[in-house]
Amino acid sequence: MKAIHFLTAIIIFFSISVNAQECKDFEKMQKKIETEKVGYLTKELDLSVEEAQKFWPVYNEAQTKRDKLYIEKRKLMKQIHKNIDSMSDDEIKSSLDRVLAIDVELSQLKLNYHKKYEKILNPRKTAKLYQAEREFRKTLLRDIRKAHHGKMRP
């Protein structure tokens, strides 16, 4: 759920007023965030060269799959929210069923990749990965809030 809040906060922050230039800025910001995340995780995990070579492709694959599921879920929830009064009960049920199925897929994805991480990293580094991801999200959200509040004030 925290990852959903994280992605939602990023999207809300960057979608306040979007035009063509801001889209380019958004993509630039996404890349900057990913670069900072990689640096942060690398530092916190203290990966050896061999661990890094095995870990990053697996981690990136997991993130790509996770992001696709979150995007699908977000689209469904937005569709329900926007069209709830015009949707049939069957359409609503179908959409909600898919949202719940995505939650199950996300849990299964997390379990599958946890097992893969354990084959690459020792238990301490695996735990540090999850801790570092949480800390990075908290720091990023704090920075977003600061930047957002700074823009809101005259």
FILUMLUM-449308 format. One line per field, with one value per atom (N, C-alpha, C): x, y, z; residue in one letter; residue number from 1. Coordinates in nm, 3 decimals, decimal comma. Layout:
BEGIN
x = c(X:...) $
y = c(Y:...) $
z = c(Z:...) $
aa = c(A:...) $
i = c(NUM:...) $
END
This chain:
BEGIN
x = c(0,083:0,000:0,087:0,203:0,288:0,337:0,366:0,412:0,303:0,178:0,067:0,061:0,074:0,072:0,190:0,304:0,424:0,400:0,350:0,325:0,216:0,113:0,005:0,057:0,139:0,194:0,278:0,358:0,441:0,354:0,253:0,166:0,088:0,036:-0,037:0,057:0,175:0,271:0,304:0,325:0,367:0,254:0,131:0,021:-0,066:-0,020:-0,098:-0,132:-0,036:-0,063:0,038:-0,009:0,080:0,060:0,171:0,170:0,287:0,314:0,417:0,554:0,591:0,721:0,726:0,615:0,613:0,621:0,569:0,582:0,729:0,804:0,948:1,015:0,974:1,029:0,995:0,873:0,830:0,919:0,942:1,026:1,168:1,217:1,350:1,354:1,246:1,238:1,231:1,154:1,146:1,284:1,357:1,491:1,584:1,571:1,654:1,622:1,493:1,453:1,508:1,496:1,547:1,698:1,768:1,914:1,950:1,879:1,904:1,871:1,765:1,726:1,834:1,883:1,988:2,111:2,149:2,265:2,242:2,123:2,089:2,091:2,026:2,021:2,160:2,237:2,374:2,456:2,446:2,521:2,474:2,343:2,288:2,313:2,309:2,328:2,475:2,562:2,705:2,728:2,676:2,684:2,825:2,866:2,993:2,966:3,071:3,055:2,973:3,004:2,932:2,784:2,756:2,616:2,543:2,608:2,544:2,510:2,601:2,578:2,458:2,435:2,322:2,195:2,212:2,097:2,021:2,091:2,023:1,932:1,970:1,875:1,747:1,762:1,645:1,559:1,623:1,550:1,476:1,543:1,480:1,362:1,377:1,268:1,147:1,172:1,064:0,994:1,072:1,015:0,930:0,975:0,899:0,765:0,768:0,644:0,551:0,607:0,528:0,465:0,543:0,492:0,376:0,387:0,279:0,150:0,162:0,043:-0,016:0,069:0,020:-0,049:0,005:-0,057:-0,194:-0,203:-0,332:-0,433:-0,389:-0,477:-0,523:-0,430:-0,463:-0,564:-0,546:-0,640:-0,779:-0,785:-0,915:-0,983:-0,907:-0,966:-1,012:-0,935:-0,974:-1,101:-1,107:-1,225:-1,349:-1,336:-1,450:-1,491:-1,394:-1,424:-1,494:-1,443:-1,495:-1,632:-1,655:-1,775:-1,870:-1,855:-1,931:-2,083:-2,131:-2,275:-2,326:-2,240:-2,285:-2,249:-2,172:-2,132:-2,241:-2,254:-2,348:-2,286:-2,369:-2,318:-2,217:-2,244:-2,151:-2,016:-2,018:-1,892:-1,814:-1,886:-1,820:-1,762:-1,841:-1,795:-1,672:-1,677:-1,565:-1,438:-1,454:-1,339:-1,283:-1,371:-1,326:-1,260:-1,315:-1,254:-1,112:-1,095:-0,962:-0,866:-0,916:-0,833:-0,784:-0,873:-0,834:-0,738:-0,761:-0,670:-0,531:-0,525:-0,395:-0,326:-0,401:-0,342:-0,280:-0,349:-0,296:-0,170:-0,175:-0,058:0,061:0,035:0,142:0,204:0,119:0,170:0,253:0,205:0,278:0,410:0,407:0,528:0,632:0,586:0,676:0,738:0,657:0,707:0,807:0,774:0,863:0,998:0,995:1,121:1,195:1,126:1,195:1,281:1,223:1,298:1,420:1,403:1,515:1,623:1,581:1,679:1,757:1,689:1,757:1,864:1,849:1,950:2,073:2,054:2,163:2,226:2,141:2,185:2,170:2,249:2,230:2,106:2,056:1,934:1,947:2,063:2,083:2,068:2,130:2,120:1,978:1,911:1,772:1,686:1,704:1,629:1,666:1,795:1,840:1,780:1,759:1,695:1,557:1,476:1,340:1,343:1,435:1,449:1,492:1,588:1,637:1,529:1,449:1,338:1,240:1,207:1,113:1,172:1,298:1,363:1,372:1,401:1,408:1,271:1,165:1,028:0,994:1,026:0,996:1,070:1,196:1,275:1,219:1,185:1,131:0,998:0,911:0,782:0,801:0,894:0,923:0,972:1,060:1,110:0,999:0,911:0,799:0,707:0,679:0,593:0,656:0,786:0,856:0,847:0,874:0,871:0,730:0,632:0,492:0,447:0,481:0,441:0,512:0,635:0,708:0,644:0,588:0,523:0,385:0,324:0,187:0,187:0,295:0,300:0,349:0,298:0,340:0,483) $
y = c(-0,120:0,000:0,126:0,121:0,238:0,275:0,173:0,201:0,269:0,231:0,296:0,441:0,469:0,607:0,684:0,618:0,680:0,719:0,625:0,655:0,759:0,751:0,848:0,987:0,998:1,128:1,186:1,102:1,151:1,199:1,121:1,158:1,285:1,296:1,418:1,537:1,520:1,629:1,678:1,586:1,624:1,652:1,620:1,640:1,760:1,847:1,963:2,047:2,084:2,155:2,107:2,018:1,952:2,009:2,047:2,081:2,008:2,032:1,956:1,968:2,088:2,108:2,038:2,045:1,981:1,830:1,773:1,629:1,591:1,673:1,647:1,661:1,762:1,780:1,662:1,609:1,494:1,373:1,348:1,236:1,253:1,377:1,407:1,382:1,426:1,407:1,259:1,182:1,038:0,974:1,011:0,954:0,996:1,121:1,169:1,091:1,069:0,994:0,852:0,788:0,651:0,647:0,744:0,750:0,766:0,855:0,876:0,750:0,682:0,559:0,451:0,436:0,337:0,369:0,496:0,536:0,511:0,545:0,528:0,380:0,297:0,153:0,092:0,131:0,078:0,109:0,234:0,275:0,199:0,193:0,129:-0,021:-0,085:-0,231:-0,270:-0,176:-0,203:-0,330:-0,326:-0,443:-0,463:-0,589:-0,621:-0,612:-0,613:-0,606:-0,725:-0,842:-0,963:-0,955:-0,910:-0,895:-0,793:-0,682:-0,577:-0,628:-0,704:-0,757:-0,851:-0,924:-1,016:-0,946:-0,855:-0,792:-0,694:-0,600:-0,492:-0,539:-0,636:-0,682:-0,741:-0,817:-0,876:-0,767:-0,674:-0,565:-0,479:-0,445:-0,363:-0,436:-0,564:-0,645:-0,642:-0,658:-0,655:-0,519:-0,412:-0,277:-0,252:-0,299:-0,281:-0,354:-0,477:-0,554:-0,489:-0,446:-0,381:-0,253:-0,173:-0,045:-0,067:-0,167:-0,197:-0,231:-0,310:-0,346:-0,225:-0,141:-0,020:0,073:0,087:0,173:0,119:-0,010:-0,070:-0,049:-0,071:-0,054:0,091:0,183:0,325:0,366:0,315:0,345:0,292:0,172:0,113:0,194:0,230:0,306:0,444:0,504:0,635:0,621:0,515:0,491:0,471:0,394:0,372:0,504:0,576:0,704:0,802:0,811:0,907:0,866:0,737:0,689:0,607:0,612:0,522:0,534:0,654:0,672:0,623:0,611:0,566:0,420:0,359:0,219:0,126:0,013:-0,089:-0,160:-0,228:-0,304:-0,409:-0,471:-0,572:-0,511:-0,391:-0,324:-0,287:-0,237:-0,202:-0,327:-0,433:-0,558:-0,611:-0,608:-0,657:-0,575:-0,444:-0,357:-0,380:-0,390:-0,414:-0,551:-0,650:-0,783:-0,778:-0,700:-0,689:-0,615:-0,512:-0,439:-0,535:-0,617:-0,714:-0,819:-0,859:-0,956:-0,895:-0,767:-0,699:-0,698:-0,675:-0,679:-0,815:-0,921:-1,057:-1,074:-1,026:-1,036:-0,960:-0,844:-0,767:-0,841:-0,904:-0,983:-1,101:-1,168:-1,282:-1,237:-1,123:-1,067:-1,038:-0,977:-0,946:-1,074:-1,177:-1,304:-1,367:-1,370:-1,430:-1,359:-1,227:-1,153:-1,155:-1,169:-1,187:-1,313:-1,418:-1,544:-1,527:-1,448:-1,423:-1,340:-1,240:-1,157:-1,242:-1,336:-1,422:-1,510:-1,538:-1,617:-1,533:-1,401:-1,310:-1,246:-1,206:-1,133:-1,220:-1,193:-1,263:-1,204:-1,270:-1,221:-1,078:-1,040:-0,905:-0,801:-0,827:-0,733:-0,730:-0,843:-0,846:-0,759:-0,772:-0,688:-0,541:-0,515:-0,377:-0,318:-0,402:-0,356:-0,299:-0,375:-0,330:-0,204:-0,202:-0,086:0,036:0,019:0,130:0,180:0,091:0,134:0,221:0,178:0,257:0,394:0,396:0,522:0,615:0,559:0,641:0,702:0,621:0,673:0,783:0,763:0,865:0,995:0,984:1,102:1,171:1,093:1,150:1,221:1,157:1,220:1,348:1,346:1,467:1,579:1,545:1,644:1,697:1,608:1,649:1,744:1,709:1,796:1,934:1,937:2,064:2,147:2,082:2,153:2,199:2,116:2,150:2,267:2,264:2,373:2,503:2,493:2,611:2,678:2,598:2,652:2,708:2,656:2,699:2,835:2,868:2,993:3,107:3,228:3,342:3,381) $
z = c(0,000:0,000:0,000:0,069:0,075:-0,065:-0,145:-0,281:-0,362:-0,339:-0,408:-0,368:-0,239:-0,192:-0,250:-0,259:-0,315:-0,460:-0,540:-0,680:-0,696:-0,615:-0,622:-0,589:-0,486:-0,449:-0,561:-0,624:-0,734:-0,849:-0,883:-0,994:-0,963:-0,843:-0,805:-0,811:-0,758:-0,754:-0,895:-0,986:-1,120:-1,217:-1,178:-1,273:-1,239:-1,152:-1,113:-1,235:-1,314:-1,439:-1,543:-1,631:-1,725:-1,866:-1,927:-2,069:-2,133:-2,260:-2,331:-2,264:-2,225:-2,160:-2,026:-1,952:-1,822:-1,835:-1,944:-1,966:-1,979:-2,054:-2,066:-1,931:-1,854:-1,720:-1,631:-1,644:-1,565:-1,596:-1,725:-1,763:-1,709:-1,717:-1,663:-1,513:-1,445:-1,300:-1,265:-1,342:-1,317:-1,328:-1,432:-1,451:-1,337:-1,294:-1,183:-1,056:-1,030:-0,911:-0,918:-1,033:-1,047:-1,028:-1,082:-1,065:-0,918:-0,850:-0,707:-0,627:-0,666:-0,596:-0,613:-0,734:-0,758:-0,673:-0,672:-0,592:-0,444:-0,398:-0,256:-0,218:-0,299:-0,268:-0,275:-0,375:-0,388:-0,264:-0,219:-0,100:0,024:0,043:0,163:0,166:0,050:0,045:0,042:0,003:-0,006:-0,089:-0,212:-0,299:-0,352:-0,355:-0,422:-0,573:-0,652:-0,798:-0,847:-0,794:-0,834:-0,794:-0,675:-0,630:-0,717:-0,744:-0,824:-0,964:-1,024:-1,159:-1,162:-1,056:-1,049:-1,002:-0,906:-0,842:-0,931:-0,996:-1,066:-1,180:-1,260:-1,363:-1,303:-1,195:-1,129:-1,065:-0,997:-0,932:-1,035:-1,144:-1,247:-1,313:-1,333:-1,388:-1,294:-1,167:-1,068:-1,068:-1,073:-1,072:-1,196:-1,310:-1,435:-1,426:-1,380:-1,366:-1,264:-1,153:-1,048:-1,100:-1,169:-1,221:-1,318:-1,404:-1,499:-1,425:-1,320:-1,242:-1,171:-1,113:-1,046:-1,144:-1,263:-1,364:-1,402:-1,424:-1,457:-1,344:-1,222:-1,107:-1,095:-1,111:-1,101:-1,209:-1,331:-1,440:-1,407:-1,357:-1,320:-1,211:-1,108:-0,998:-1,046:-1,132:-1,187:-1,271:-1,351:-1,435:-1,348:-1,243:-1,153:-1,089:-1,038:-0,971:-1,066:-1,188:-1,284:-1,339:-1,354:-1,424:-1,338:-1,208:-1,122:-1,141:-1,167:-1,183:-1,317:-1,416:-1,548:-1,576:-1,488:-1,508:-1,456:-1,523:-1,476:-1,355:-1,280:-1,166:-1,211:-1,325:-1,377:-1,413:-1,472:-1,506:-1,381:-1,281:-1,154:-1,090:-1,084:-1,024:-1,097:-1,229:-1,308:-1,281:-1,276:-1,249:-1,109:-1,011:-0,874:-0,860:-0,928:-0,926:-0,983:-1,090:-1,150:-1,056:-0,988:-0,891:-0,783:-0,732:-0,629:-0,685:-0,809:-0,872:-0,888:-0,918:-0,929:-0,794:-0,687:-0,553:-0,525:-0,565:-0,547:-0,632:-0,756:-0,844:-0,784:-0,728:-0,665:-0,548:-0,467:-0,354:-0,403:-0,506:-0,561:-0,623:-0,691:-0,749:-0,640:-0,531:-0,420:-0,363:-0,346:-0,294:-0,390:-0,519:-0,618:-0,622:-0,621:-0,629:-0,496:-0,387:-0,258:-0,264:-0,318:-0,331:-0,422:-0,529:-0,620:-0,551:-0,473:-0,401:-0,303:-0,237:-0,139:-0,203:-0,332:-0,402:-0,436:-0,438:-0,475:-0,352:-0,259:-0,140:-0,016:0,084:0,211:0,281:0,385:0,452:0,505:0,554:0,606:0,495:0,380:0,269:0,210:0,212:0,165:0,254:0,385:0,479:0,462:0,439:0,419:0,291:0,190:0,066:0,097:0,169:0,201:0,289:0,383:0,470:0,388:0,299:0,218:0,122:0,067:-0,020:0,058:0,180:0,263:0,295:0,334:0,369:0,247:0,132:0,012:-0,019:-0,009:-0,033:0,065:0,192:0,294:0,263:0,227:0,194:0,070:-0,030:-0,153:-0,127:-0,052:-0,019:0,061:0,152:0,230:0,138:0,045:-0,050:-0,141:-0,183:-0,268:-0,191:-0,067:0,015:0,033:0,060:0,076:-0,052:-0,165:-0,293:-0,325:-0,295:-0,323:-0,236:-0,110:-0,020:-0,058:-0,104:-0,146:-0,267:-0,358:-0,478:-0,448:-0,345:-0,311:-0,242:-0,176:-0,100:-0,189:-0,167:-0,250:-0,227) $
aa = c(M:M:M:K:K:K:A:A:A:I:I:I:H:H:H:F:F:F:L:L:L:T:T:T:A:A:A:I:I:I:I:I:I:I:I:I:F:F:F:F:F:F:S:S:S:I:I:I:S:S:S:V:V:V:N:N:N:A:A:A:Q:Q:Q:E:E:E:C:C:C:K:K:K:D:D:D:F:F:F:E:E:E:K:K:K:M:M:M:Q:Q:Q:K:K:K:K:K:K:I:I:I:E:E:E:T:T:T:E:E:E:K:K:K:V:V:V:G:G:G:Y:Y:Y:L:L:L:T:T:T:K:K:K:E:E:E:L:L:L:D:D:D:L:L:L:S:S:S:V:V:V:E:E:E:E:E:E:A:A:A:Q:Q:Q:K:K:K:F:F:F:W:W:W:P:P:P:V:V:V:Y:Y:Y:N:N:N:E:E:E:A:A:A:Q:Q:Q:T:T:T:K:K:K:R:R:R:D:D:D:K:K:K:L:L:L:Y:Y:Y:I:I:I:E:E:E:K:K:K:R:R:R:K:K:K:L:L:L:M:M:M:K:K:K:Q:Q:Q:I:I:I:H:H:H:K:K:K:N:N:N:I:I:I:D:D:D:S:S:S:M:M:M:S:S:S:D:D:D:D:D:D:E:E:E:I:I:I:K:K:K:S:S:S:S:S:S:L:L:L:D:D:D:R:R:R:V:V:V:L:L:L:A:A:A:I:I:I:D:D:D:V:V:V:E:E:E:L:L:L:S:S:S:Q:Q:Q:L:L:L:K:K:K:L:L:L:N:N:N:Y:Y:Y:H:H:H:K:K:K:K:K:K:Y:Y:Y:E:E:E:K:K:K:I:I:I:L:L:L:N:N:N:P:P:P:R:R:R:K:K:K:T:T:T:A:A:A:K:K:K:L:L:L:Y:Y:Y:Q:Q:Q:A:A:A:E:E:E:R:R:R:E:E:E:F:F:F:R:R:R:K:K:K:T:T:T:L:L:L:L:L:L:R:R:R:D:D:D:I:I:I:R:R:R:K:K:K:A:A:A:H:H:H:H:H:H:G:G:G:K:K:K:M:M:M:R:R:R:P:P:P) $
i = c(1:1:1:2:2:2:3:3:3:4:4:4:5:5:5:6:6:6:7:7:7:8:8:8:9:9:9:10:10:10:11:11:11:12:12:12:13:13:13:14:14:14:15:15:15:16:16:16:17:17:17:18:18:18:19:19:19:20:20:20:21:21:21:22:22:22:23:23:23:24:24:24:25:25:25:26:26:26:27:27:27:28:28:28:29:29:29:30:30:30:31:31:31:32:32:32:33:33:33:34:34:34:35:35:35:36:36:36:37:37:37:38:38:38:39:39:39:40:40:40:41:41:41:42:42:42:43:43:43:44:44:44:45:45:45:46:46:46:47:47:47:48:48:48:49:49:49:50:50:50:51:51:51:52:52:52:53:53:53:54:54:54:55:55:55:56:56:56:57:57:57:58:58:58:59:59:59:60:60:60:61:61:61:62:62:62:63:63:63:64:64:64:65:65:65:66:66:66:67:67:67:68:68:68:69:69:69:70:70:70:71:71:71:72:72:72:73:73:73:74:74:74:75:75:75:76:76:76:77:77:77:78:78:78:79:79:79:80:80:80:81:81:81:82:82:82:83:83:83:84:84:84:85:85:85:86:86:86:87:87:87:88:88:88:89:89:89:90:90:90:91:91:91:92:92:92:93:93:93:94:94:94:95:95:95:96:96:96:97:97:97:98:98:98:99:99:99:100:100:100:101:101:101:102:102:102:103:103:103:104:104:104:105:105:105:106:106:106:107:107:107:108:108:108:109:109:109:110:110:110:111:111:111:112:112:112:113:113:113:114:114:114:115:115:115:116:116:116:117:117:117:118:118:118:119:119:119:120:120:120:121:121:121:122:122:122:123:123:123:124:124:124:125:125:125:126:126:126:127:127:127:128:128:128:129:129:129:130:130:130:131:131:131:132:132:132:133:133:133:134:134:134:135:135:135:136:136:136:137:137:137:138:138:138:139:139:139:140:140:140:141:141:141:142:142:142:143:143:143:144:144:144:145:145:145:146:146:146:147:147:147:148:148:148:149:149:149:150:150:150:151:151:151:152:152:152:153:153:153:154:154:154) $
END
